[in-house]
Amino acid sequence: MIASIFNTFVDYNDGEKLLYNSFRNSLVKLDKRSHEIYREISSDKYDEIDVSDPGVSSIVAELKEGGFVVDNDMNEADYVRVVDIQSRFSHKKHLKLTISVTADCNFNCTYCYQNNKKPKYMSGETENKIIDYVNERLETDGELSITWYGGEPLLALDTICRLSEAFIKIAGEREARYAAYIITNGYLLSRKVIEKLKQYRITGAQVTVDGVPEYHDRMRRLKNGKGTFDRIMANIRETVKGENGIRISIRINIGKGNCYSFPQFVDKLEEYGIKDKVTLAFTQLEPHEYLCQEINDAALTPEEYCEVYTRIADIAVEREVNHRIIPDRSMSHCSSTMKEGFLIGSDGKLYKCWNVVGIQSECVGEIGKDVKLAEGSLKWLAWDIFQNEMCRGCSILPLCMGGCPRKTIIRDSIVTPMDKCSYMRYNLPELIRILYRQRKRMREKFERSGHA
């Protein structure tokens, strides 16, 4: 046995250590004896360990189960690469589509890259071509994953319903798995709309709320300039109510203007009665050459974001907010680098990334026609993070898989020279301590409820 290359050690209390494995997202606390055994294994002294001792064998078994130690002939970096290649190129069984049903939106967000796009809606002809595309490509016992996108997709709810009905029918005929998700600003997420989404097997939604009302309403306002915070929060409350609700993930874009107001936002979650019913996800507000200088100036540097996120994660645990401190491993997380991963625009044009929708030079084809590698897909499919030696040897490779491909592939005068590494590379030890505290609290809470 040898130590996993994806391990990270953190000092804890009185000689105890926390050991985290990024491939399994596993975490264990080691006392001095357990740490000794781990060191013996990792220094090729496994044969000298007395595994007949029940106490020793249980420690070894726990280390194996958590992926902290692996077989001598296991090359973990190669294994991750093979899994990556398989998921991207090996077969068509998993059809993963993001469908932008309209480029129109009822918001005028200050940092939106789509603000200058024409408000086009999907035609019936394009709908039929998408249905034919899925019908031709979805294999028996395969999997169809749909993400509904915009603009604001709920402005084209009828289109979503018609396409969903056709997809569900095709998946049923092929005995294929079907999953659907929607990314929405939440302003139109009424009870009636929620019932429609449930009817068409949309089980989860991402809604962006950028913190406290005064900040959110400045960043994410209606086209007429009015605020949206209270309406969105009331809608979320309806969405997660009872057994007929759907899962909501609230995305918060963190910049200089809202990096210190997270405790007040948690107060708002409690005020609306949704703190325990939603999951929070944090994203760094990033500068881009297409954004105004005011927004670019509001973006945090990677170093600043590391510090801010660590503080937010700490508060999230203290206030018992549902939040994944360290994300699960990515393993080809982005459909842009998958052979069968496309975003279909409302006009039927195909793209590899939703941040390039409407940019003619980034169009890789059109629905109903063959997609040629030379038309733009090639640079996305050729993206290979394993050619980067620093990434290949990084202990958190499974967590980020090189990060967002767009940051490397698409030329942007601001983004291109930036540090592409995940914030976790810089603050992982602090996050591991916070994660341990979170899991410990959850375990204690579970045990208390079990004895009640």
C-alpha angles and dihedrals in degrees: 000000000000135000118268116253088223095065125117123191124208127184113240127168132335097343094322118129137200115227119198128187116200095198094058096024084229126153131191136172113229124203120205094274094048090047090051091054091047090052091050090052094046092049093056094258095119092119090059094057115104100230090173087076105092092215092052095043092052091053092049091048091051092050090050094047092051092050091242090127126032138183117288094246094049113114100193096188090055090046092053089048093051092050089049093052093045094051092048104041116005103091147343098244093109110057108189116187134173110200121199101201093184140007089211122104137183091214133076101204114187095227100039117130090203098060093107096045120114111254095245123169126207116264126225089246091057091047090055092048091052091050090050090048092054092043091054097045108035109097129211111275088010131129131249117197119186128188114191112216144165156120082301106333095201088068084071099041092142090059091050091051095049095047092043091054091052094045093049090051093050092046090051092051091050094042085236128154116252129201130171134187134175134214108207139157087233097229094117096037096121126160090259091053092047090055089052092050091050091048090057094045099254099151103175143030138195114217122183117223111168098206132271120020099254092053098037093050090053094050101034110035134148120263088258090057097252122136124257106192101099095044092049094047092048089050092050089051089055093044096057096039117123129329094312095064129101130233115270127202113192112211118205120194105212120213138145092283097060106022094104101040100070095110089056090050090054087053087057092050088054092046090056092044095238105106093105094039103057136056121227125219123186126209130182114246100236130203119238134180091242093058126086120260092250092061094042090052089052092058119104122234115243089256092050092047092052090057093043095047093049090054092047092049090051091052091046091058093043092051092041095239117166104250134138103235093195115022124234117262114288105214100179091342096168119074089204090081095045120099091227096037116108142152111222113209123217088257093053095256116140126230135174097219132035092222091066099049111138095019102122095206089058096051108116099187145311132272111264093029131086116267111231120206090224090060093074108289093096097075090051095047092045091055105120119175090187089074086069106084093198091056094042091056096041118117092220097049093120090055099056107011088208096315127251111359091207091067089063102032103043116064112234120165091220102035099041097068094040125109104267096196121115117254087240090073089067105036104028096118091055091046091050090056090049091047091052091051091049093051091045091053091048092050093049091048091050092049092050092051090049092055094045 
